[in-house]
Amino acid sequence: MATEQALLAAGCFWGVQKRFSTLAGVIRTCVGYTGGHIDEPTYPIVCRGDSGHAEAIRIEFDTSVIDYRSLLHFFFDNHNPTTLNAQGPDHGSQYRSAIFYFNATQQQIALEVIRQLNQKSCFASPIVTEVTAAGPFFQAEQYHQDYWLKNR
């Protein structure tokens, strides 16, 4: 089985993990923090909104079941990529829409998908999703992992 990783941010990571965990081809997910300038961030630090981190989800997926492009289409279908630093009632850079790519191929696909969605006017406003190289990923505290399963 060939696997690949994706690192995405689309608002509060609890709901994002729930949606991706049920997607065919997703092997495992982990929520955490990435894109910031503080080593070893914690939830309270990230919630302040000044660490630069986004609440994100690391996804391992089976490429024979779902490819990266399809994963990104699911990503865009499941949040509002046109609002800067906000998703629903959550506001701040920690809730931004972002794709953190691991290689040039992922970067190219992300930029291509965004360009195509914007050309087709799939959203009322242009996509503001950040596309940036993946940096350190810090796993969130255990009580955040699979929060949706623990709090039904």
N, C-alpha and C positions, 0 to 999 in steps of 0.2 A: 504494500500500500504506500503510495506516494503522498506525503503530507506537506503542507505549507503553513506558514503563520501569517496572520493579519493582525494589525494593531489599529483600532478605531475608537473614536470618541464621538458620542452623539447625545450628550446630556447626561443625566443621572445614570450611572452604570448599572443600577439594579434592573431597570426595565430593559436596557439594552442587552444585558446578559440573558434575561428571560427569553427575549425574542430570538437571539442567536442560538441559544442552547437547544431550541426545538427545531432548528433548521437541518434538513437532511444533509449529511456530509460533514457536519461539525462534530469533531471528536471530543474536544474539551474547550472550556472557556475559563478565563481567570480575570477578575476585575482588579484594577489598580490605578496607578498614577504615572503619567509620563508627560514629557514636554516642558518640564519646569527647570528651575535653577537651584533647587535645594536637594541635597542628598538625604535619603531616607525620610521622605515626607509621610505624614500621617493624615488621617481624615480631618482632624481639626485644623491642621496647617493648610491643607488644600482648600477647605471650606472658607478660609479667610479671603481667598481670591487673589493673594499677592505672591504665591509661590511660582506661578507660571504653569503649574501642572493642570492637565485635563483629567477628568475622570474617564478612564478608558477601559477597553476590554481587549485582551489578547485572545485570539481565536486560533486554534489548531484545526485544520480541516483536511479532508481527504480529497485530493485533486481529481480522483477518478469519479467522484460524486458531484462535486461543485467546484467550479474554477473561481479564480480571484475576481474576474469581471462580474460574474453572477453574484458573488458575495457582496461586491460593491453596489450592485443594483438593489439587493435586499437592504443594504445599509441606507441607501437614499430613499427607499420606499418606506422606511420605518422611523424617520425623524424629519424635522424641517431644516434642510441645509441652507436656508436662505436667511436665517436670523443669526446675527453676529453675537456670540457669547450668550446665547439663551436657548433654552428648550422649554416650552410651556411655561410653568411658573418659576422655573429655575433660571437665575440670571448670574452671570459672572463668567470670566474666562475659563473657569474649571468645567463649564458646561458647553464649551464650544464644540462645533462640528469639525472633526479633523481626521485625516488619514495619515498615519505614520507608516511610511513605506520602508521595507527592508532591503530593496534592491532597485536597480534602474527599471526593470520590467514592471514591478509594482507601481513605480512612480509614473511610468508612461501610461499604463492602463488607467490609473486614477485620473490623470489629466485628460485622457481621451474620453472617459466616461463623463466627466464633468462637462467637457466641451460639447459632447453629443446631447446631454440632457439640457444644457443651456440653449443649444441650437434648436432643439425641438420645443422649447418653451414649456418644459414639463412642470415648471413651477412659476408662480406669479412674479417672482423676483429672481435675479441671478443667484446662483449658488455661491456661498461665501466659505465653503468648507476649506480649511487649511490643508495643504498637502506638503508634508515635510518629512525629512529623514527620521526614522525611528532612533530614539536615544535610549537611555536607561528606562526600564520599566520597573516600577516598585509595586509589588503585590500589595493590595489593600488588606486591611485587617480581616481576620478570619470571619468575623460576624457579617462582613459585606459579601463574602463568597456565597453564591446561590441564595441570596437574600430572599428571592421570590419563593423558593422552596421552603425555607425556614419560617416564613411569615404569611402563610396562606390563610 
